[in-house]
Amino acid sequence: TNVMMLQVANMFHEVQKPEPDHAEVLGKFAPYLTGAAALEKARSLVWPDDVSCPPQFKDAVSYLAPVVAAPEYLGWLELQIQSLGGVFKTVGTRFESIEDVLSAAGSDTHTIINCAGLGGRELAQDEQVYPCKGQLVHVEAPWLRTAVFADEEGWYAIPWCNSSKVQLGGTSEEHLMSKQPDPAAQARILARNAAGIPLLKSAPVVGSFAGLRPMRQSGVRLERERVLLASGTSVTVVHNYGHGGAGMICSWGCAKDVVRLCTKKE
């Protein structure tokens, strides 16, 4: 499967205010543990050889959350679209305007859904869109089956779905276009994660990845627009971009909003 439920431990340096609504929202994915119970849960799963969690952590929350194997998941989504009659078409050119999209799709196109990510800057002439480079390091750590996030130290460890590998993060470098992994950034990521989870010091590095998050200054653009073309005609465009690093998290909710906007009467 490309989705599995994973135990998560969010670690904090200061005691947090209780958020009782979370337990109700999680429902069947509870228990949602906080305080001493969450610290003990994290200790047993992440720091089993220690008497307690690292002393810098004063509070924690623990819960179950879905983790996705992105390449396999995207392949599954493609199959779902095809099973519903959708067709994927590859063209040998770069779209730089809505006119380019309409030319490739055909003049009888009723609605264009703009999910171009960073490409929204050119396609929608939206200067609010900008890149944010993020880098991850992949290590072999089959013993770690809990996702760990630290609040202040800028590190996290997330086990891969159905794999013995763990991805360690991470970086956030705004307005940087390079997708080339940086050895210095990798060293910092490894050091921060090993400081929080000492057993990771001996985990073999098996890869590194850098990508670009499609950020937008005022947040996600999710709206319908009637675009006037140079020919004097117009076409409906539903914009759905600018999700930054939260695209997977927001995808189903945003998709429902896109359907609603596409089916809305003129």
ChimeraX attribute file (.defattr): number of C-alpha atoms within 10 A of each C-alpha:
attribute: neighborCount
match mode: 1-to-1
recipient: residues
	/A:1	10
	/A:2	15
	/A:3	14
	/A:4	14
	/A:5	13
	/A:6	19
	/A:7	20
	/A:8	22
	/A:9	25
	/A:10	20
	/A:11	24
	/A:12	20
	/A:13	15
	/A:14	12
	/A:15	13
	/A:16	13
	/A:17	8
	/A:18	10
	/A:19	8
	/A:20	10
	/A:21	8
	/A:22	13
	/A:23	15
	/A:24	12
	/A:25	11
	/A:26	14
	/A:27	10
	/A:28	9
	/A:29	15
	/A:30	15
	/A:31	14
	/A:32	18
	/A:33	18
	/A:34	23
	/A:35	17
	/A:36	13
	/A:37	15
	/A:38	21
	/A:39	24
	/A:40	20
	/A:41	22
	/A:42	25
	/A:43	18
	/A:44	15
	/A:45	17
	/A:46	21
	/A:47	19
	/A:48	13
	/A:49	11
	/A:50	10
	/A:51	10
	/A:52	14
	/A:53	22
	/A:54	15
	/A:55	7
	/A:56	11
	/A:57	18
	/A:58	16
	/A:59	19
	/A:60	26
	/A:61	21
	/A:62	25
	/A:63	21
	/A:64	19
	/A:65	14
	/A:66	13
	/A:67	18
	/A:68	18
	/A:69	15
	/A:70	14
	/A:71	9
	/A:72	13
	/A:73	14
	/A:74	13
	/A:75	11
	/A:76	14
	/A:77	11
	/A:78	14
	/A:79	13
	/A:80	12
	/A:81	12
	/A:82	12
	/A:83	10
	/A:84	8
	/A:85	8
	/A:86	11
	/A:87	9
	/A:88	7
	/A:89	7
	/A:90	6
	/A:91	8
	/A:92	5
	/A:93	8
	/A:94	9
	/A:95	17
	/A:96	15
	/A:97	15
	/A:98	19
	/A:99	19
	/A:100	13
	/A:101	17
	/A:102	18
	/A:103	12
	/A:104	14
	/A:105	14
	/A:106	9
	/A:107	11
	/A:108	9
	/A:109	13
	/A:110	13
	/A:111	16
	/A:112	18
	/A:113	15
	/A:114	21
	/A:115	17
	/A:116	17
	/A:117	23
	/A:118	22
	/A:119	21
	/A:120	25
	/A:121	19
	/A:122	15
	/A:123	19
	/A:124	17
	/A:125	13
	/A:126	14
	/A:127	11
	/A:128	13
	/A:129	26
	/A:130	23
	/A:131	22
	/A:132	22
	/A:133	22
	/A:134	22
	/A:135	22
	/A:136	23
	/A:137	22
	/A:138	23
	/A:139	22
	/A:140	19
	/A:141	20
	/A:142	13
	/A:143	14
	/A:144	21
	/A:145	21
	/A:146	19
	/A:147	25
	/A:148	23
	/A:149	21
	/A:150	18
	/A:151	14
	/A:152	9
	/A:153	13
	/A:154	14
	/A:155	22
	/A:156	22
	/A:157	26
	/A:158	21
	/A:159	25
	/A:160	22
	/A:161	20
	/A:162	13
	/A:163	12
	/A:164	14
	/A:165	23
	/A:166	27
	/A:167	22
	/A:168	26
	/A:169	24
	/A:170	22
	/A:171	18
	/A:172	16
	/A:173	14
	/A:174	14
	/A:175	14
	/A:176	13
	/A:177	14
	/A:178	15
	/A:179	13
	/A:180	12
	/A:181	18
	/A:182	13
	/A:183	10
	/A:184	8
	/A:185	17
	/A:186	21
	/A:187	11
	/A:188	15
	/A:189	21
	/A:190	22
	/A:191	16
	/A:192	18
	/A:193	24
	/A:194	17
	/A:195	14
	/A:196	21
	/A:197	18
	/A:198	15
	/A:199	16
	/A:200	22
	/A:201	12
	/A:202	11
	/A:203	17
	/A:204	12
	/A:205	17
	/A:206	12
	/A:207	13
	/A:208	17
	/A:209	15
	/A:210	17
	/A:211	16
	/A:212	23
	/A:213	24
	/A:214	24
	/A:215	24
	/A:216	23
	/A:217	11
	/A:218	9
	/A:219	13
	/A:220	20
	/A:221	18
	/A:222	19
	/A:223	15
	/A:224	19
	/A:225	15
	/A:226	12
	/A:227	14
	/A:228	13
	/A:229	13
	/A:230	8
	/A:231	7
	/A:232	6
	/A:233	8
	/A:234	14
	/A:235	19
	/A:236	17
	/A:237	20
	/A:238	22
	/A:239	22
	/A:240	22
	/A:241	26
	/A:242	29
	/A:243	23
	/A:244	21
	/A:245	15
	/A:246	13
	/A:247	16
	/A:248	11
	/A:249	11
	/A:250	12
	/A:251	13
	/A:252	11
	/A:253	9
	/A:254	17
	/A:255	13
	/A:256	11
	/A:257	16
	/A:258	19
	/A:259	12
	/A:260	11
	/A:261	18
	/A:262	19
	/A:263	10
	/A:264	9
	/A:265	6
	/A:266	7
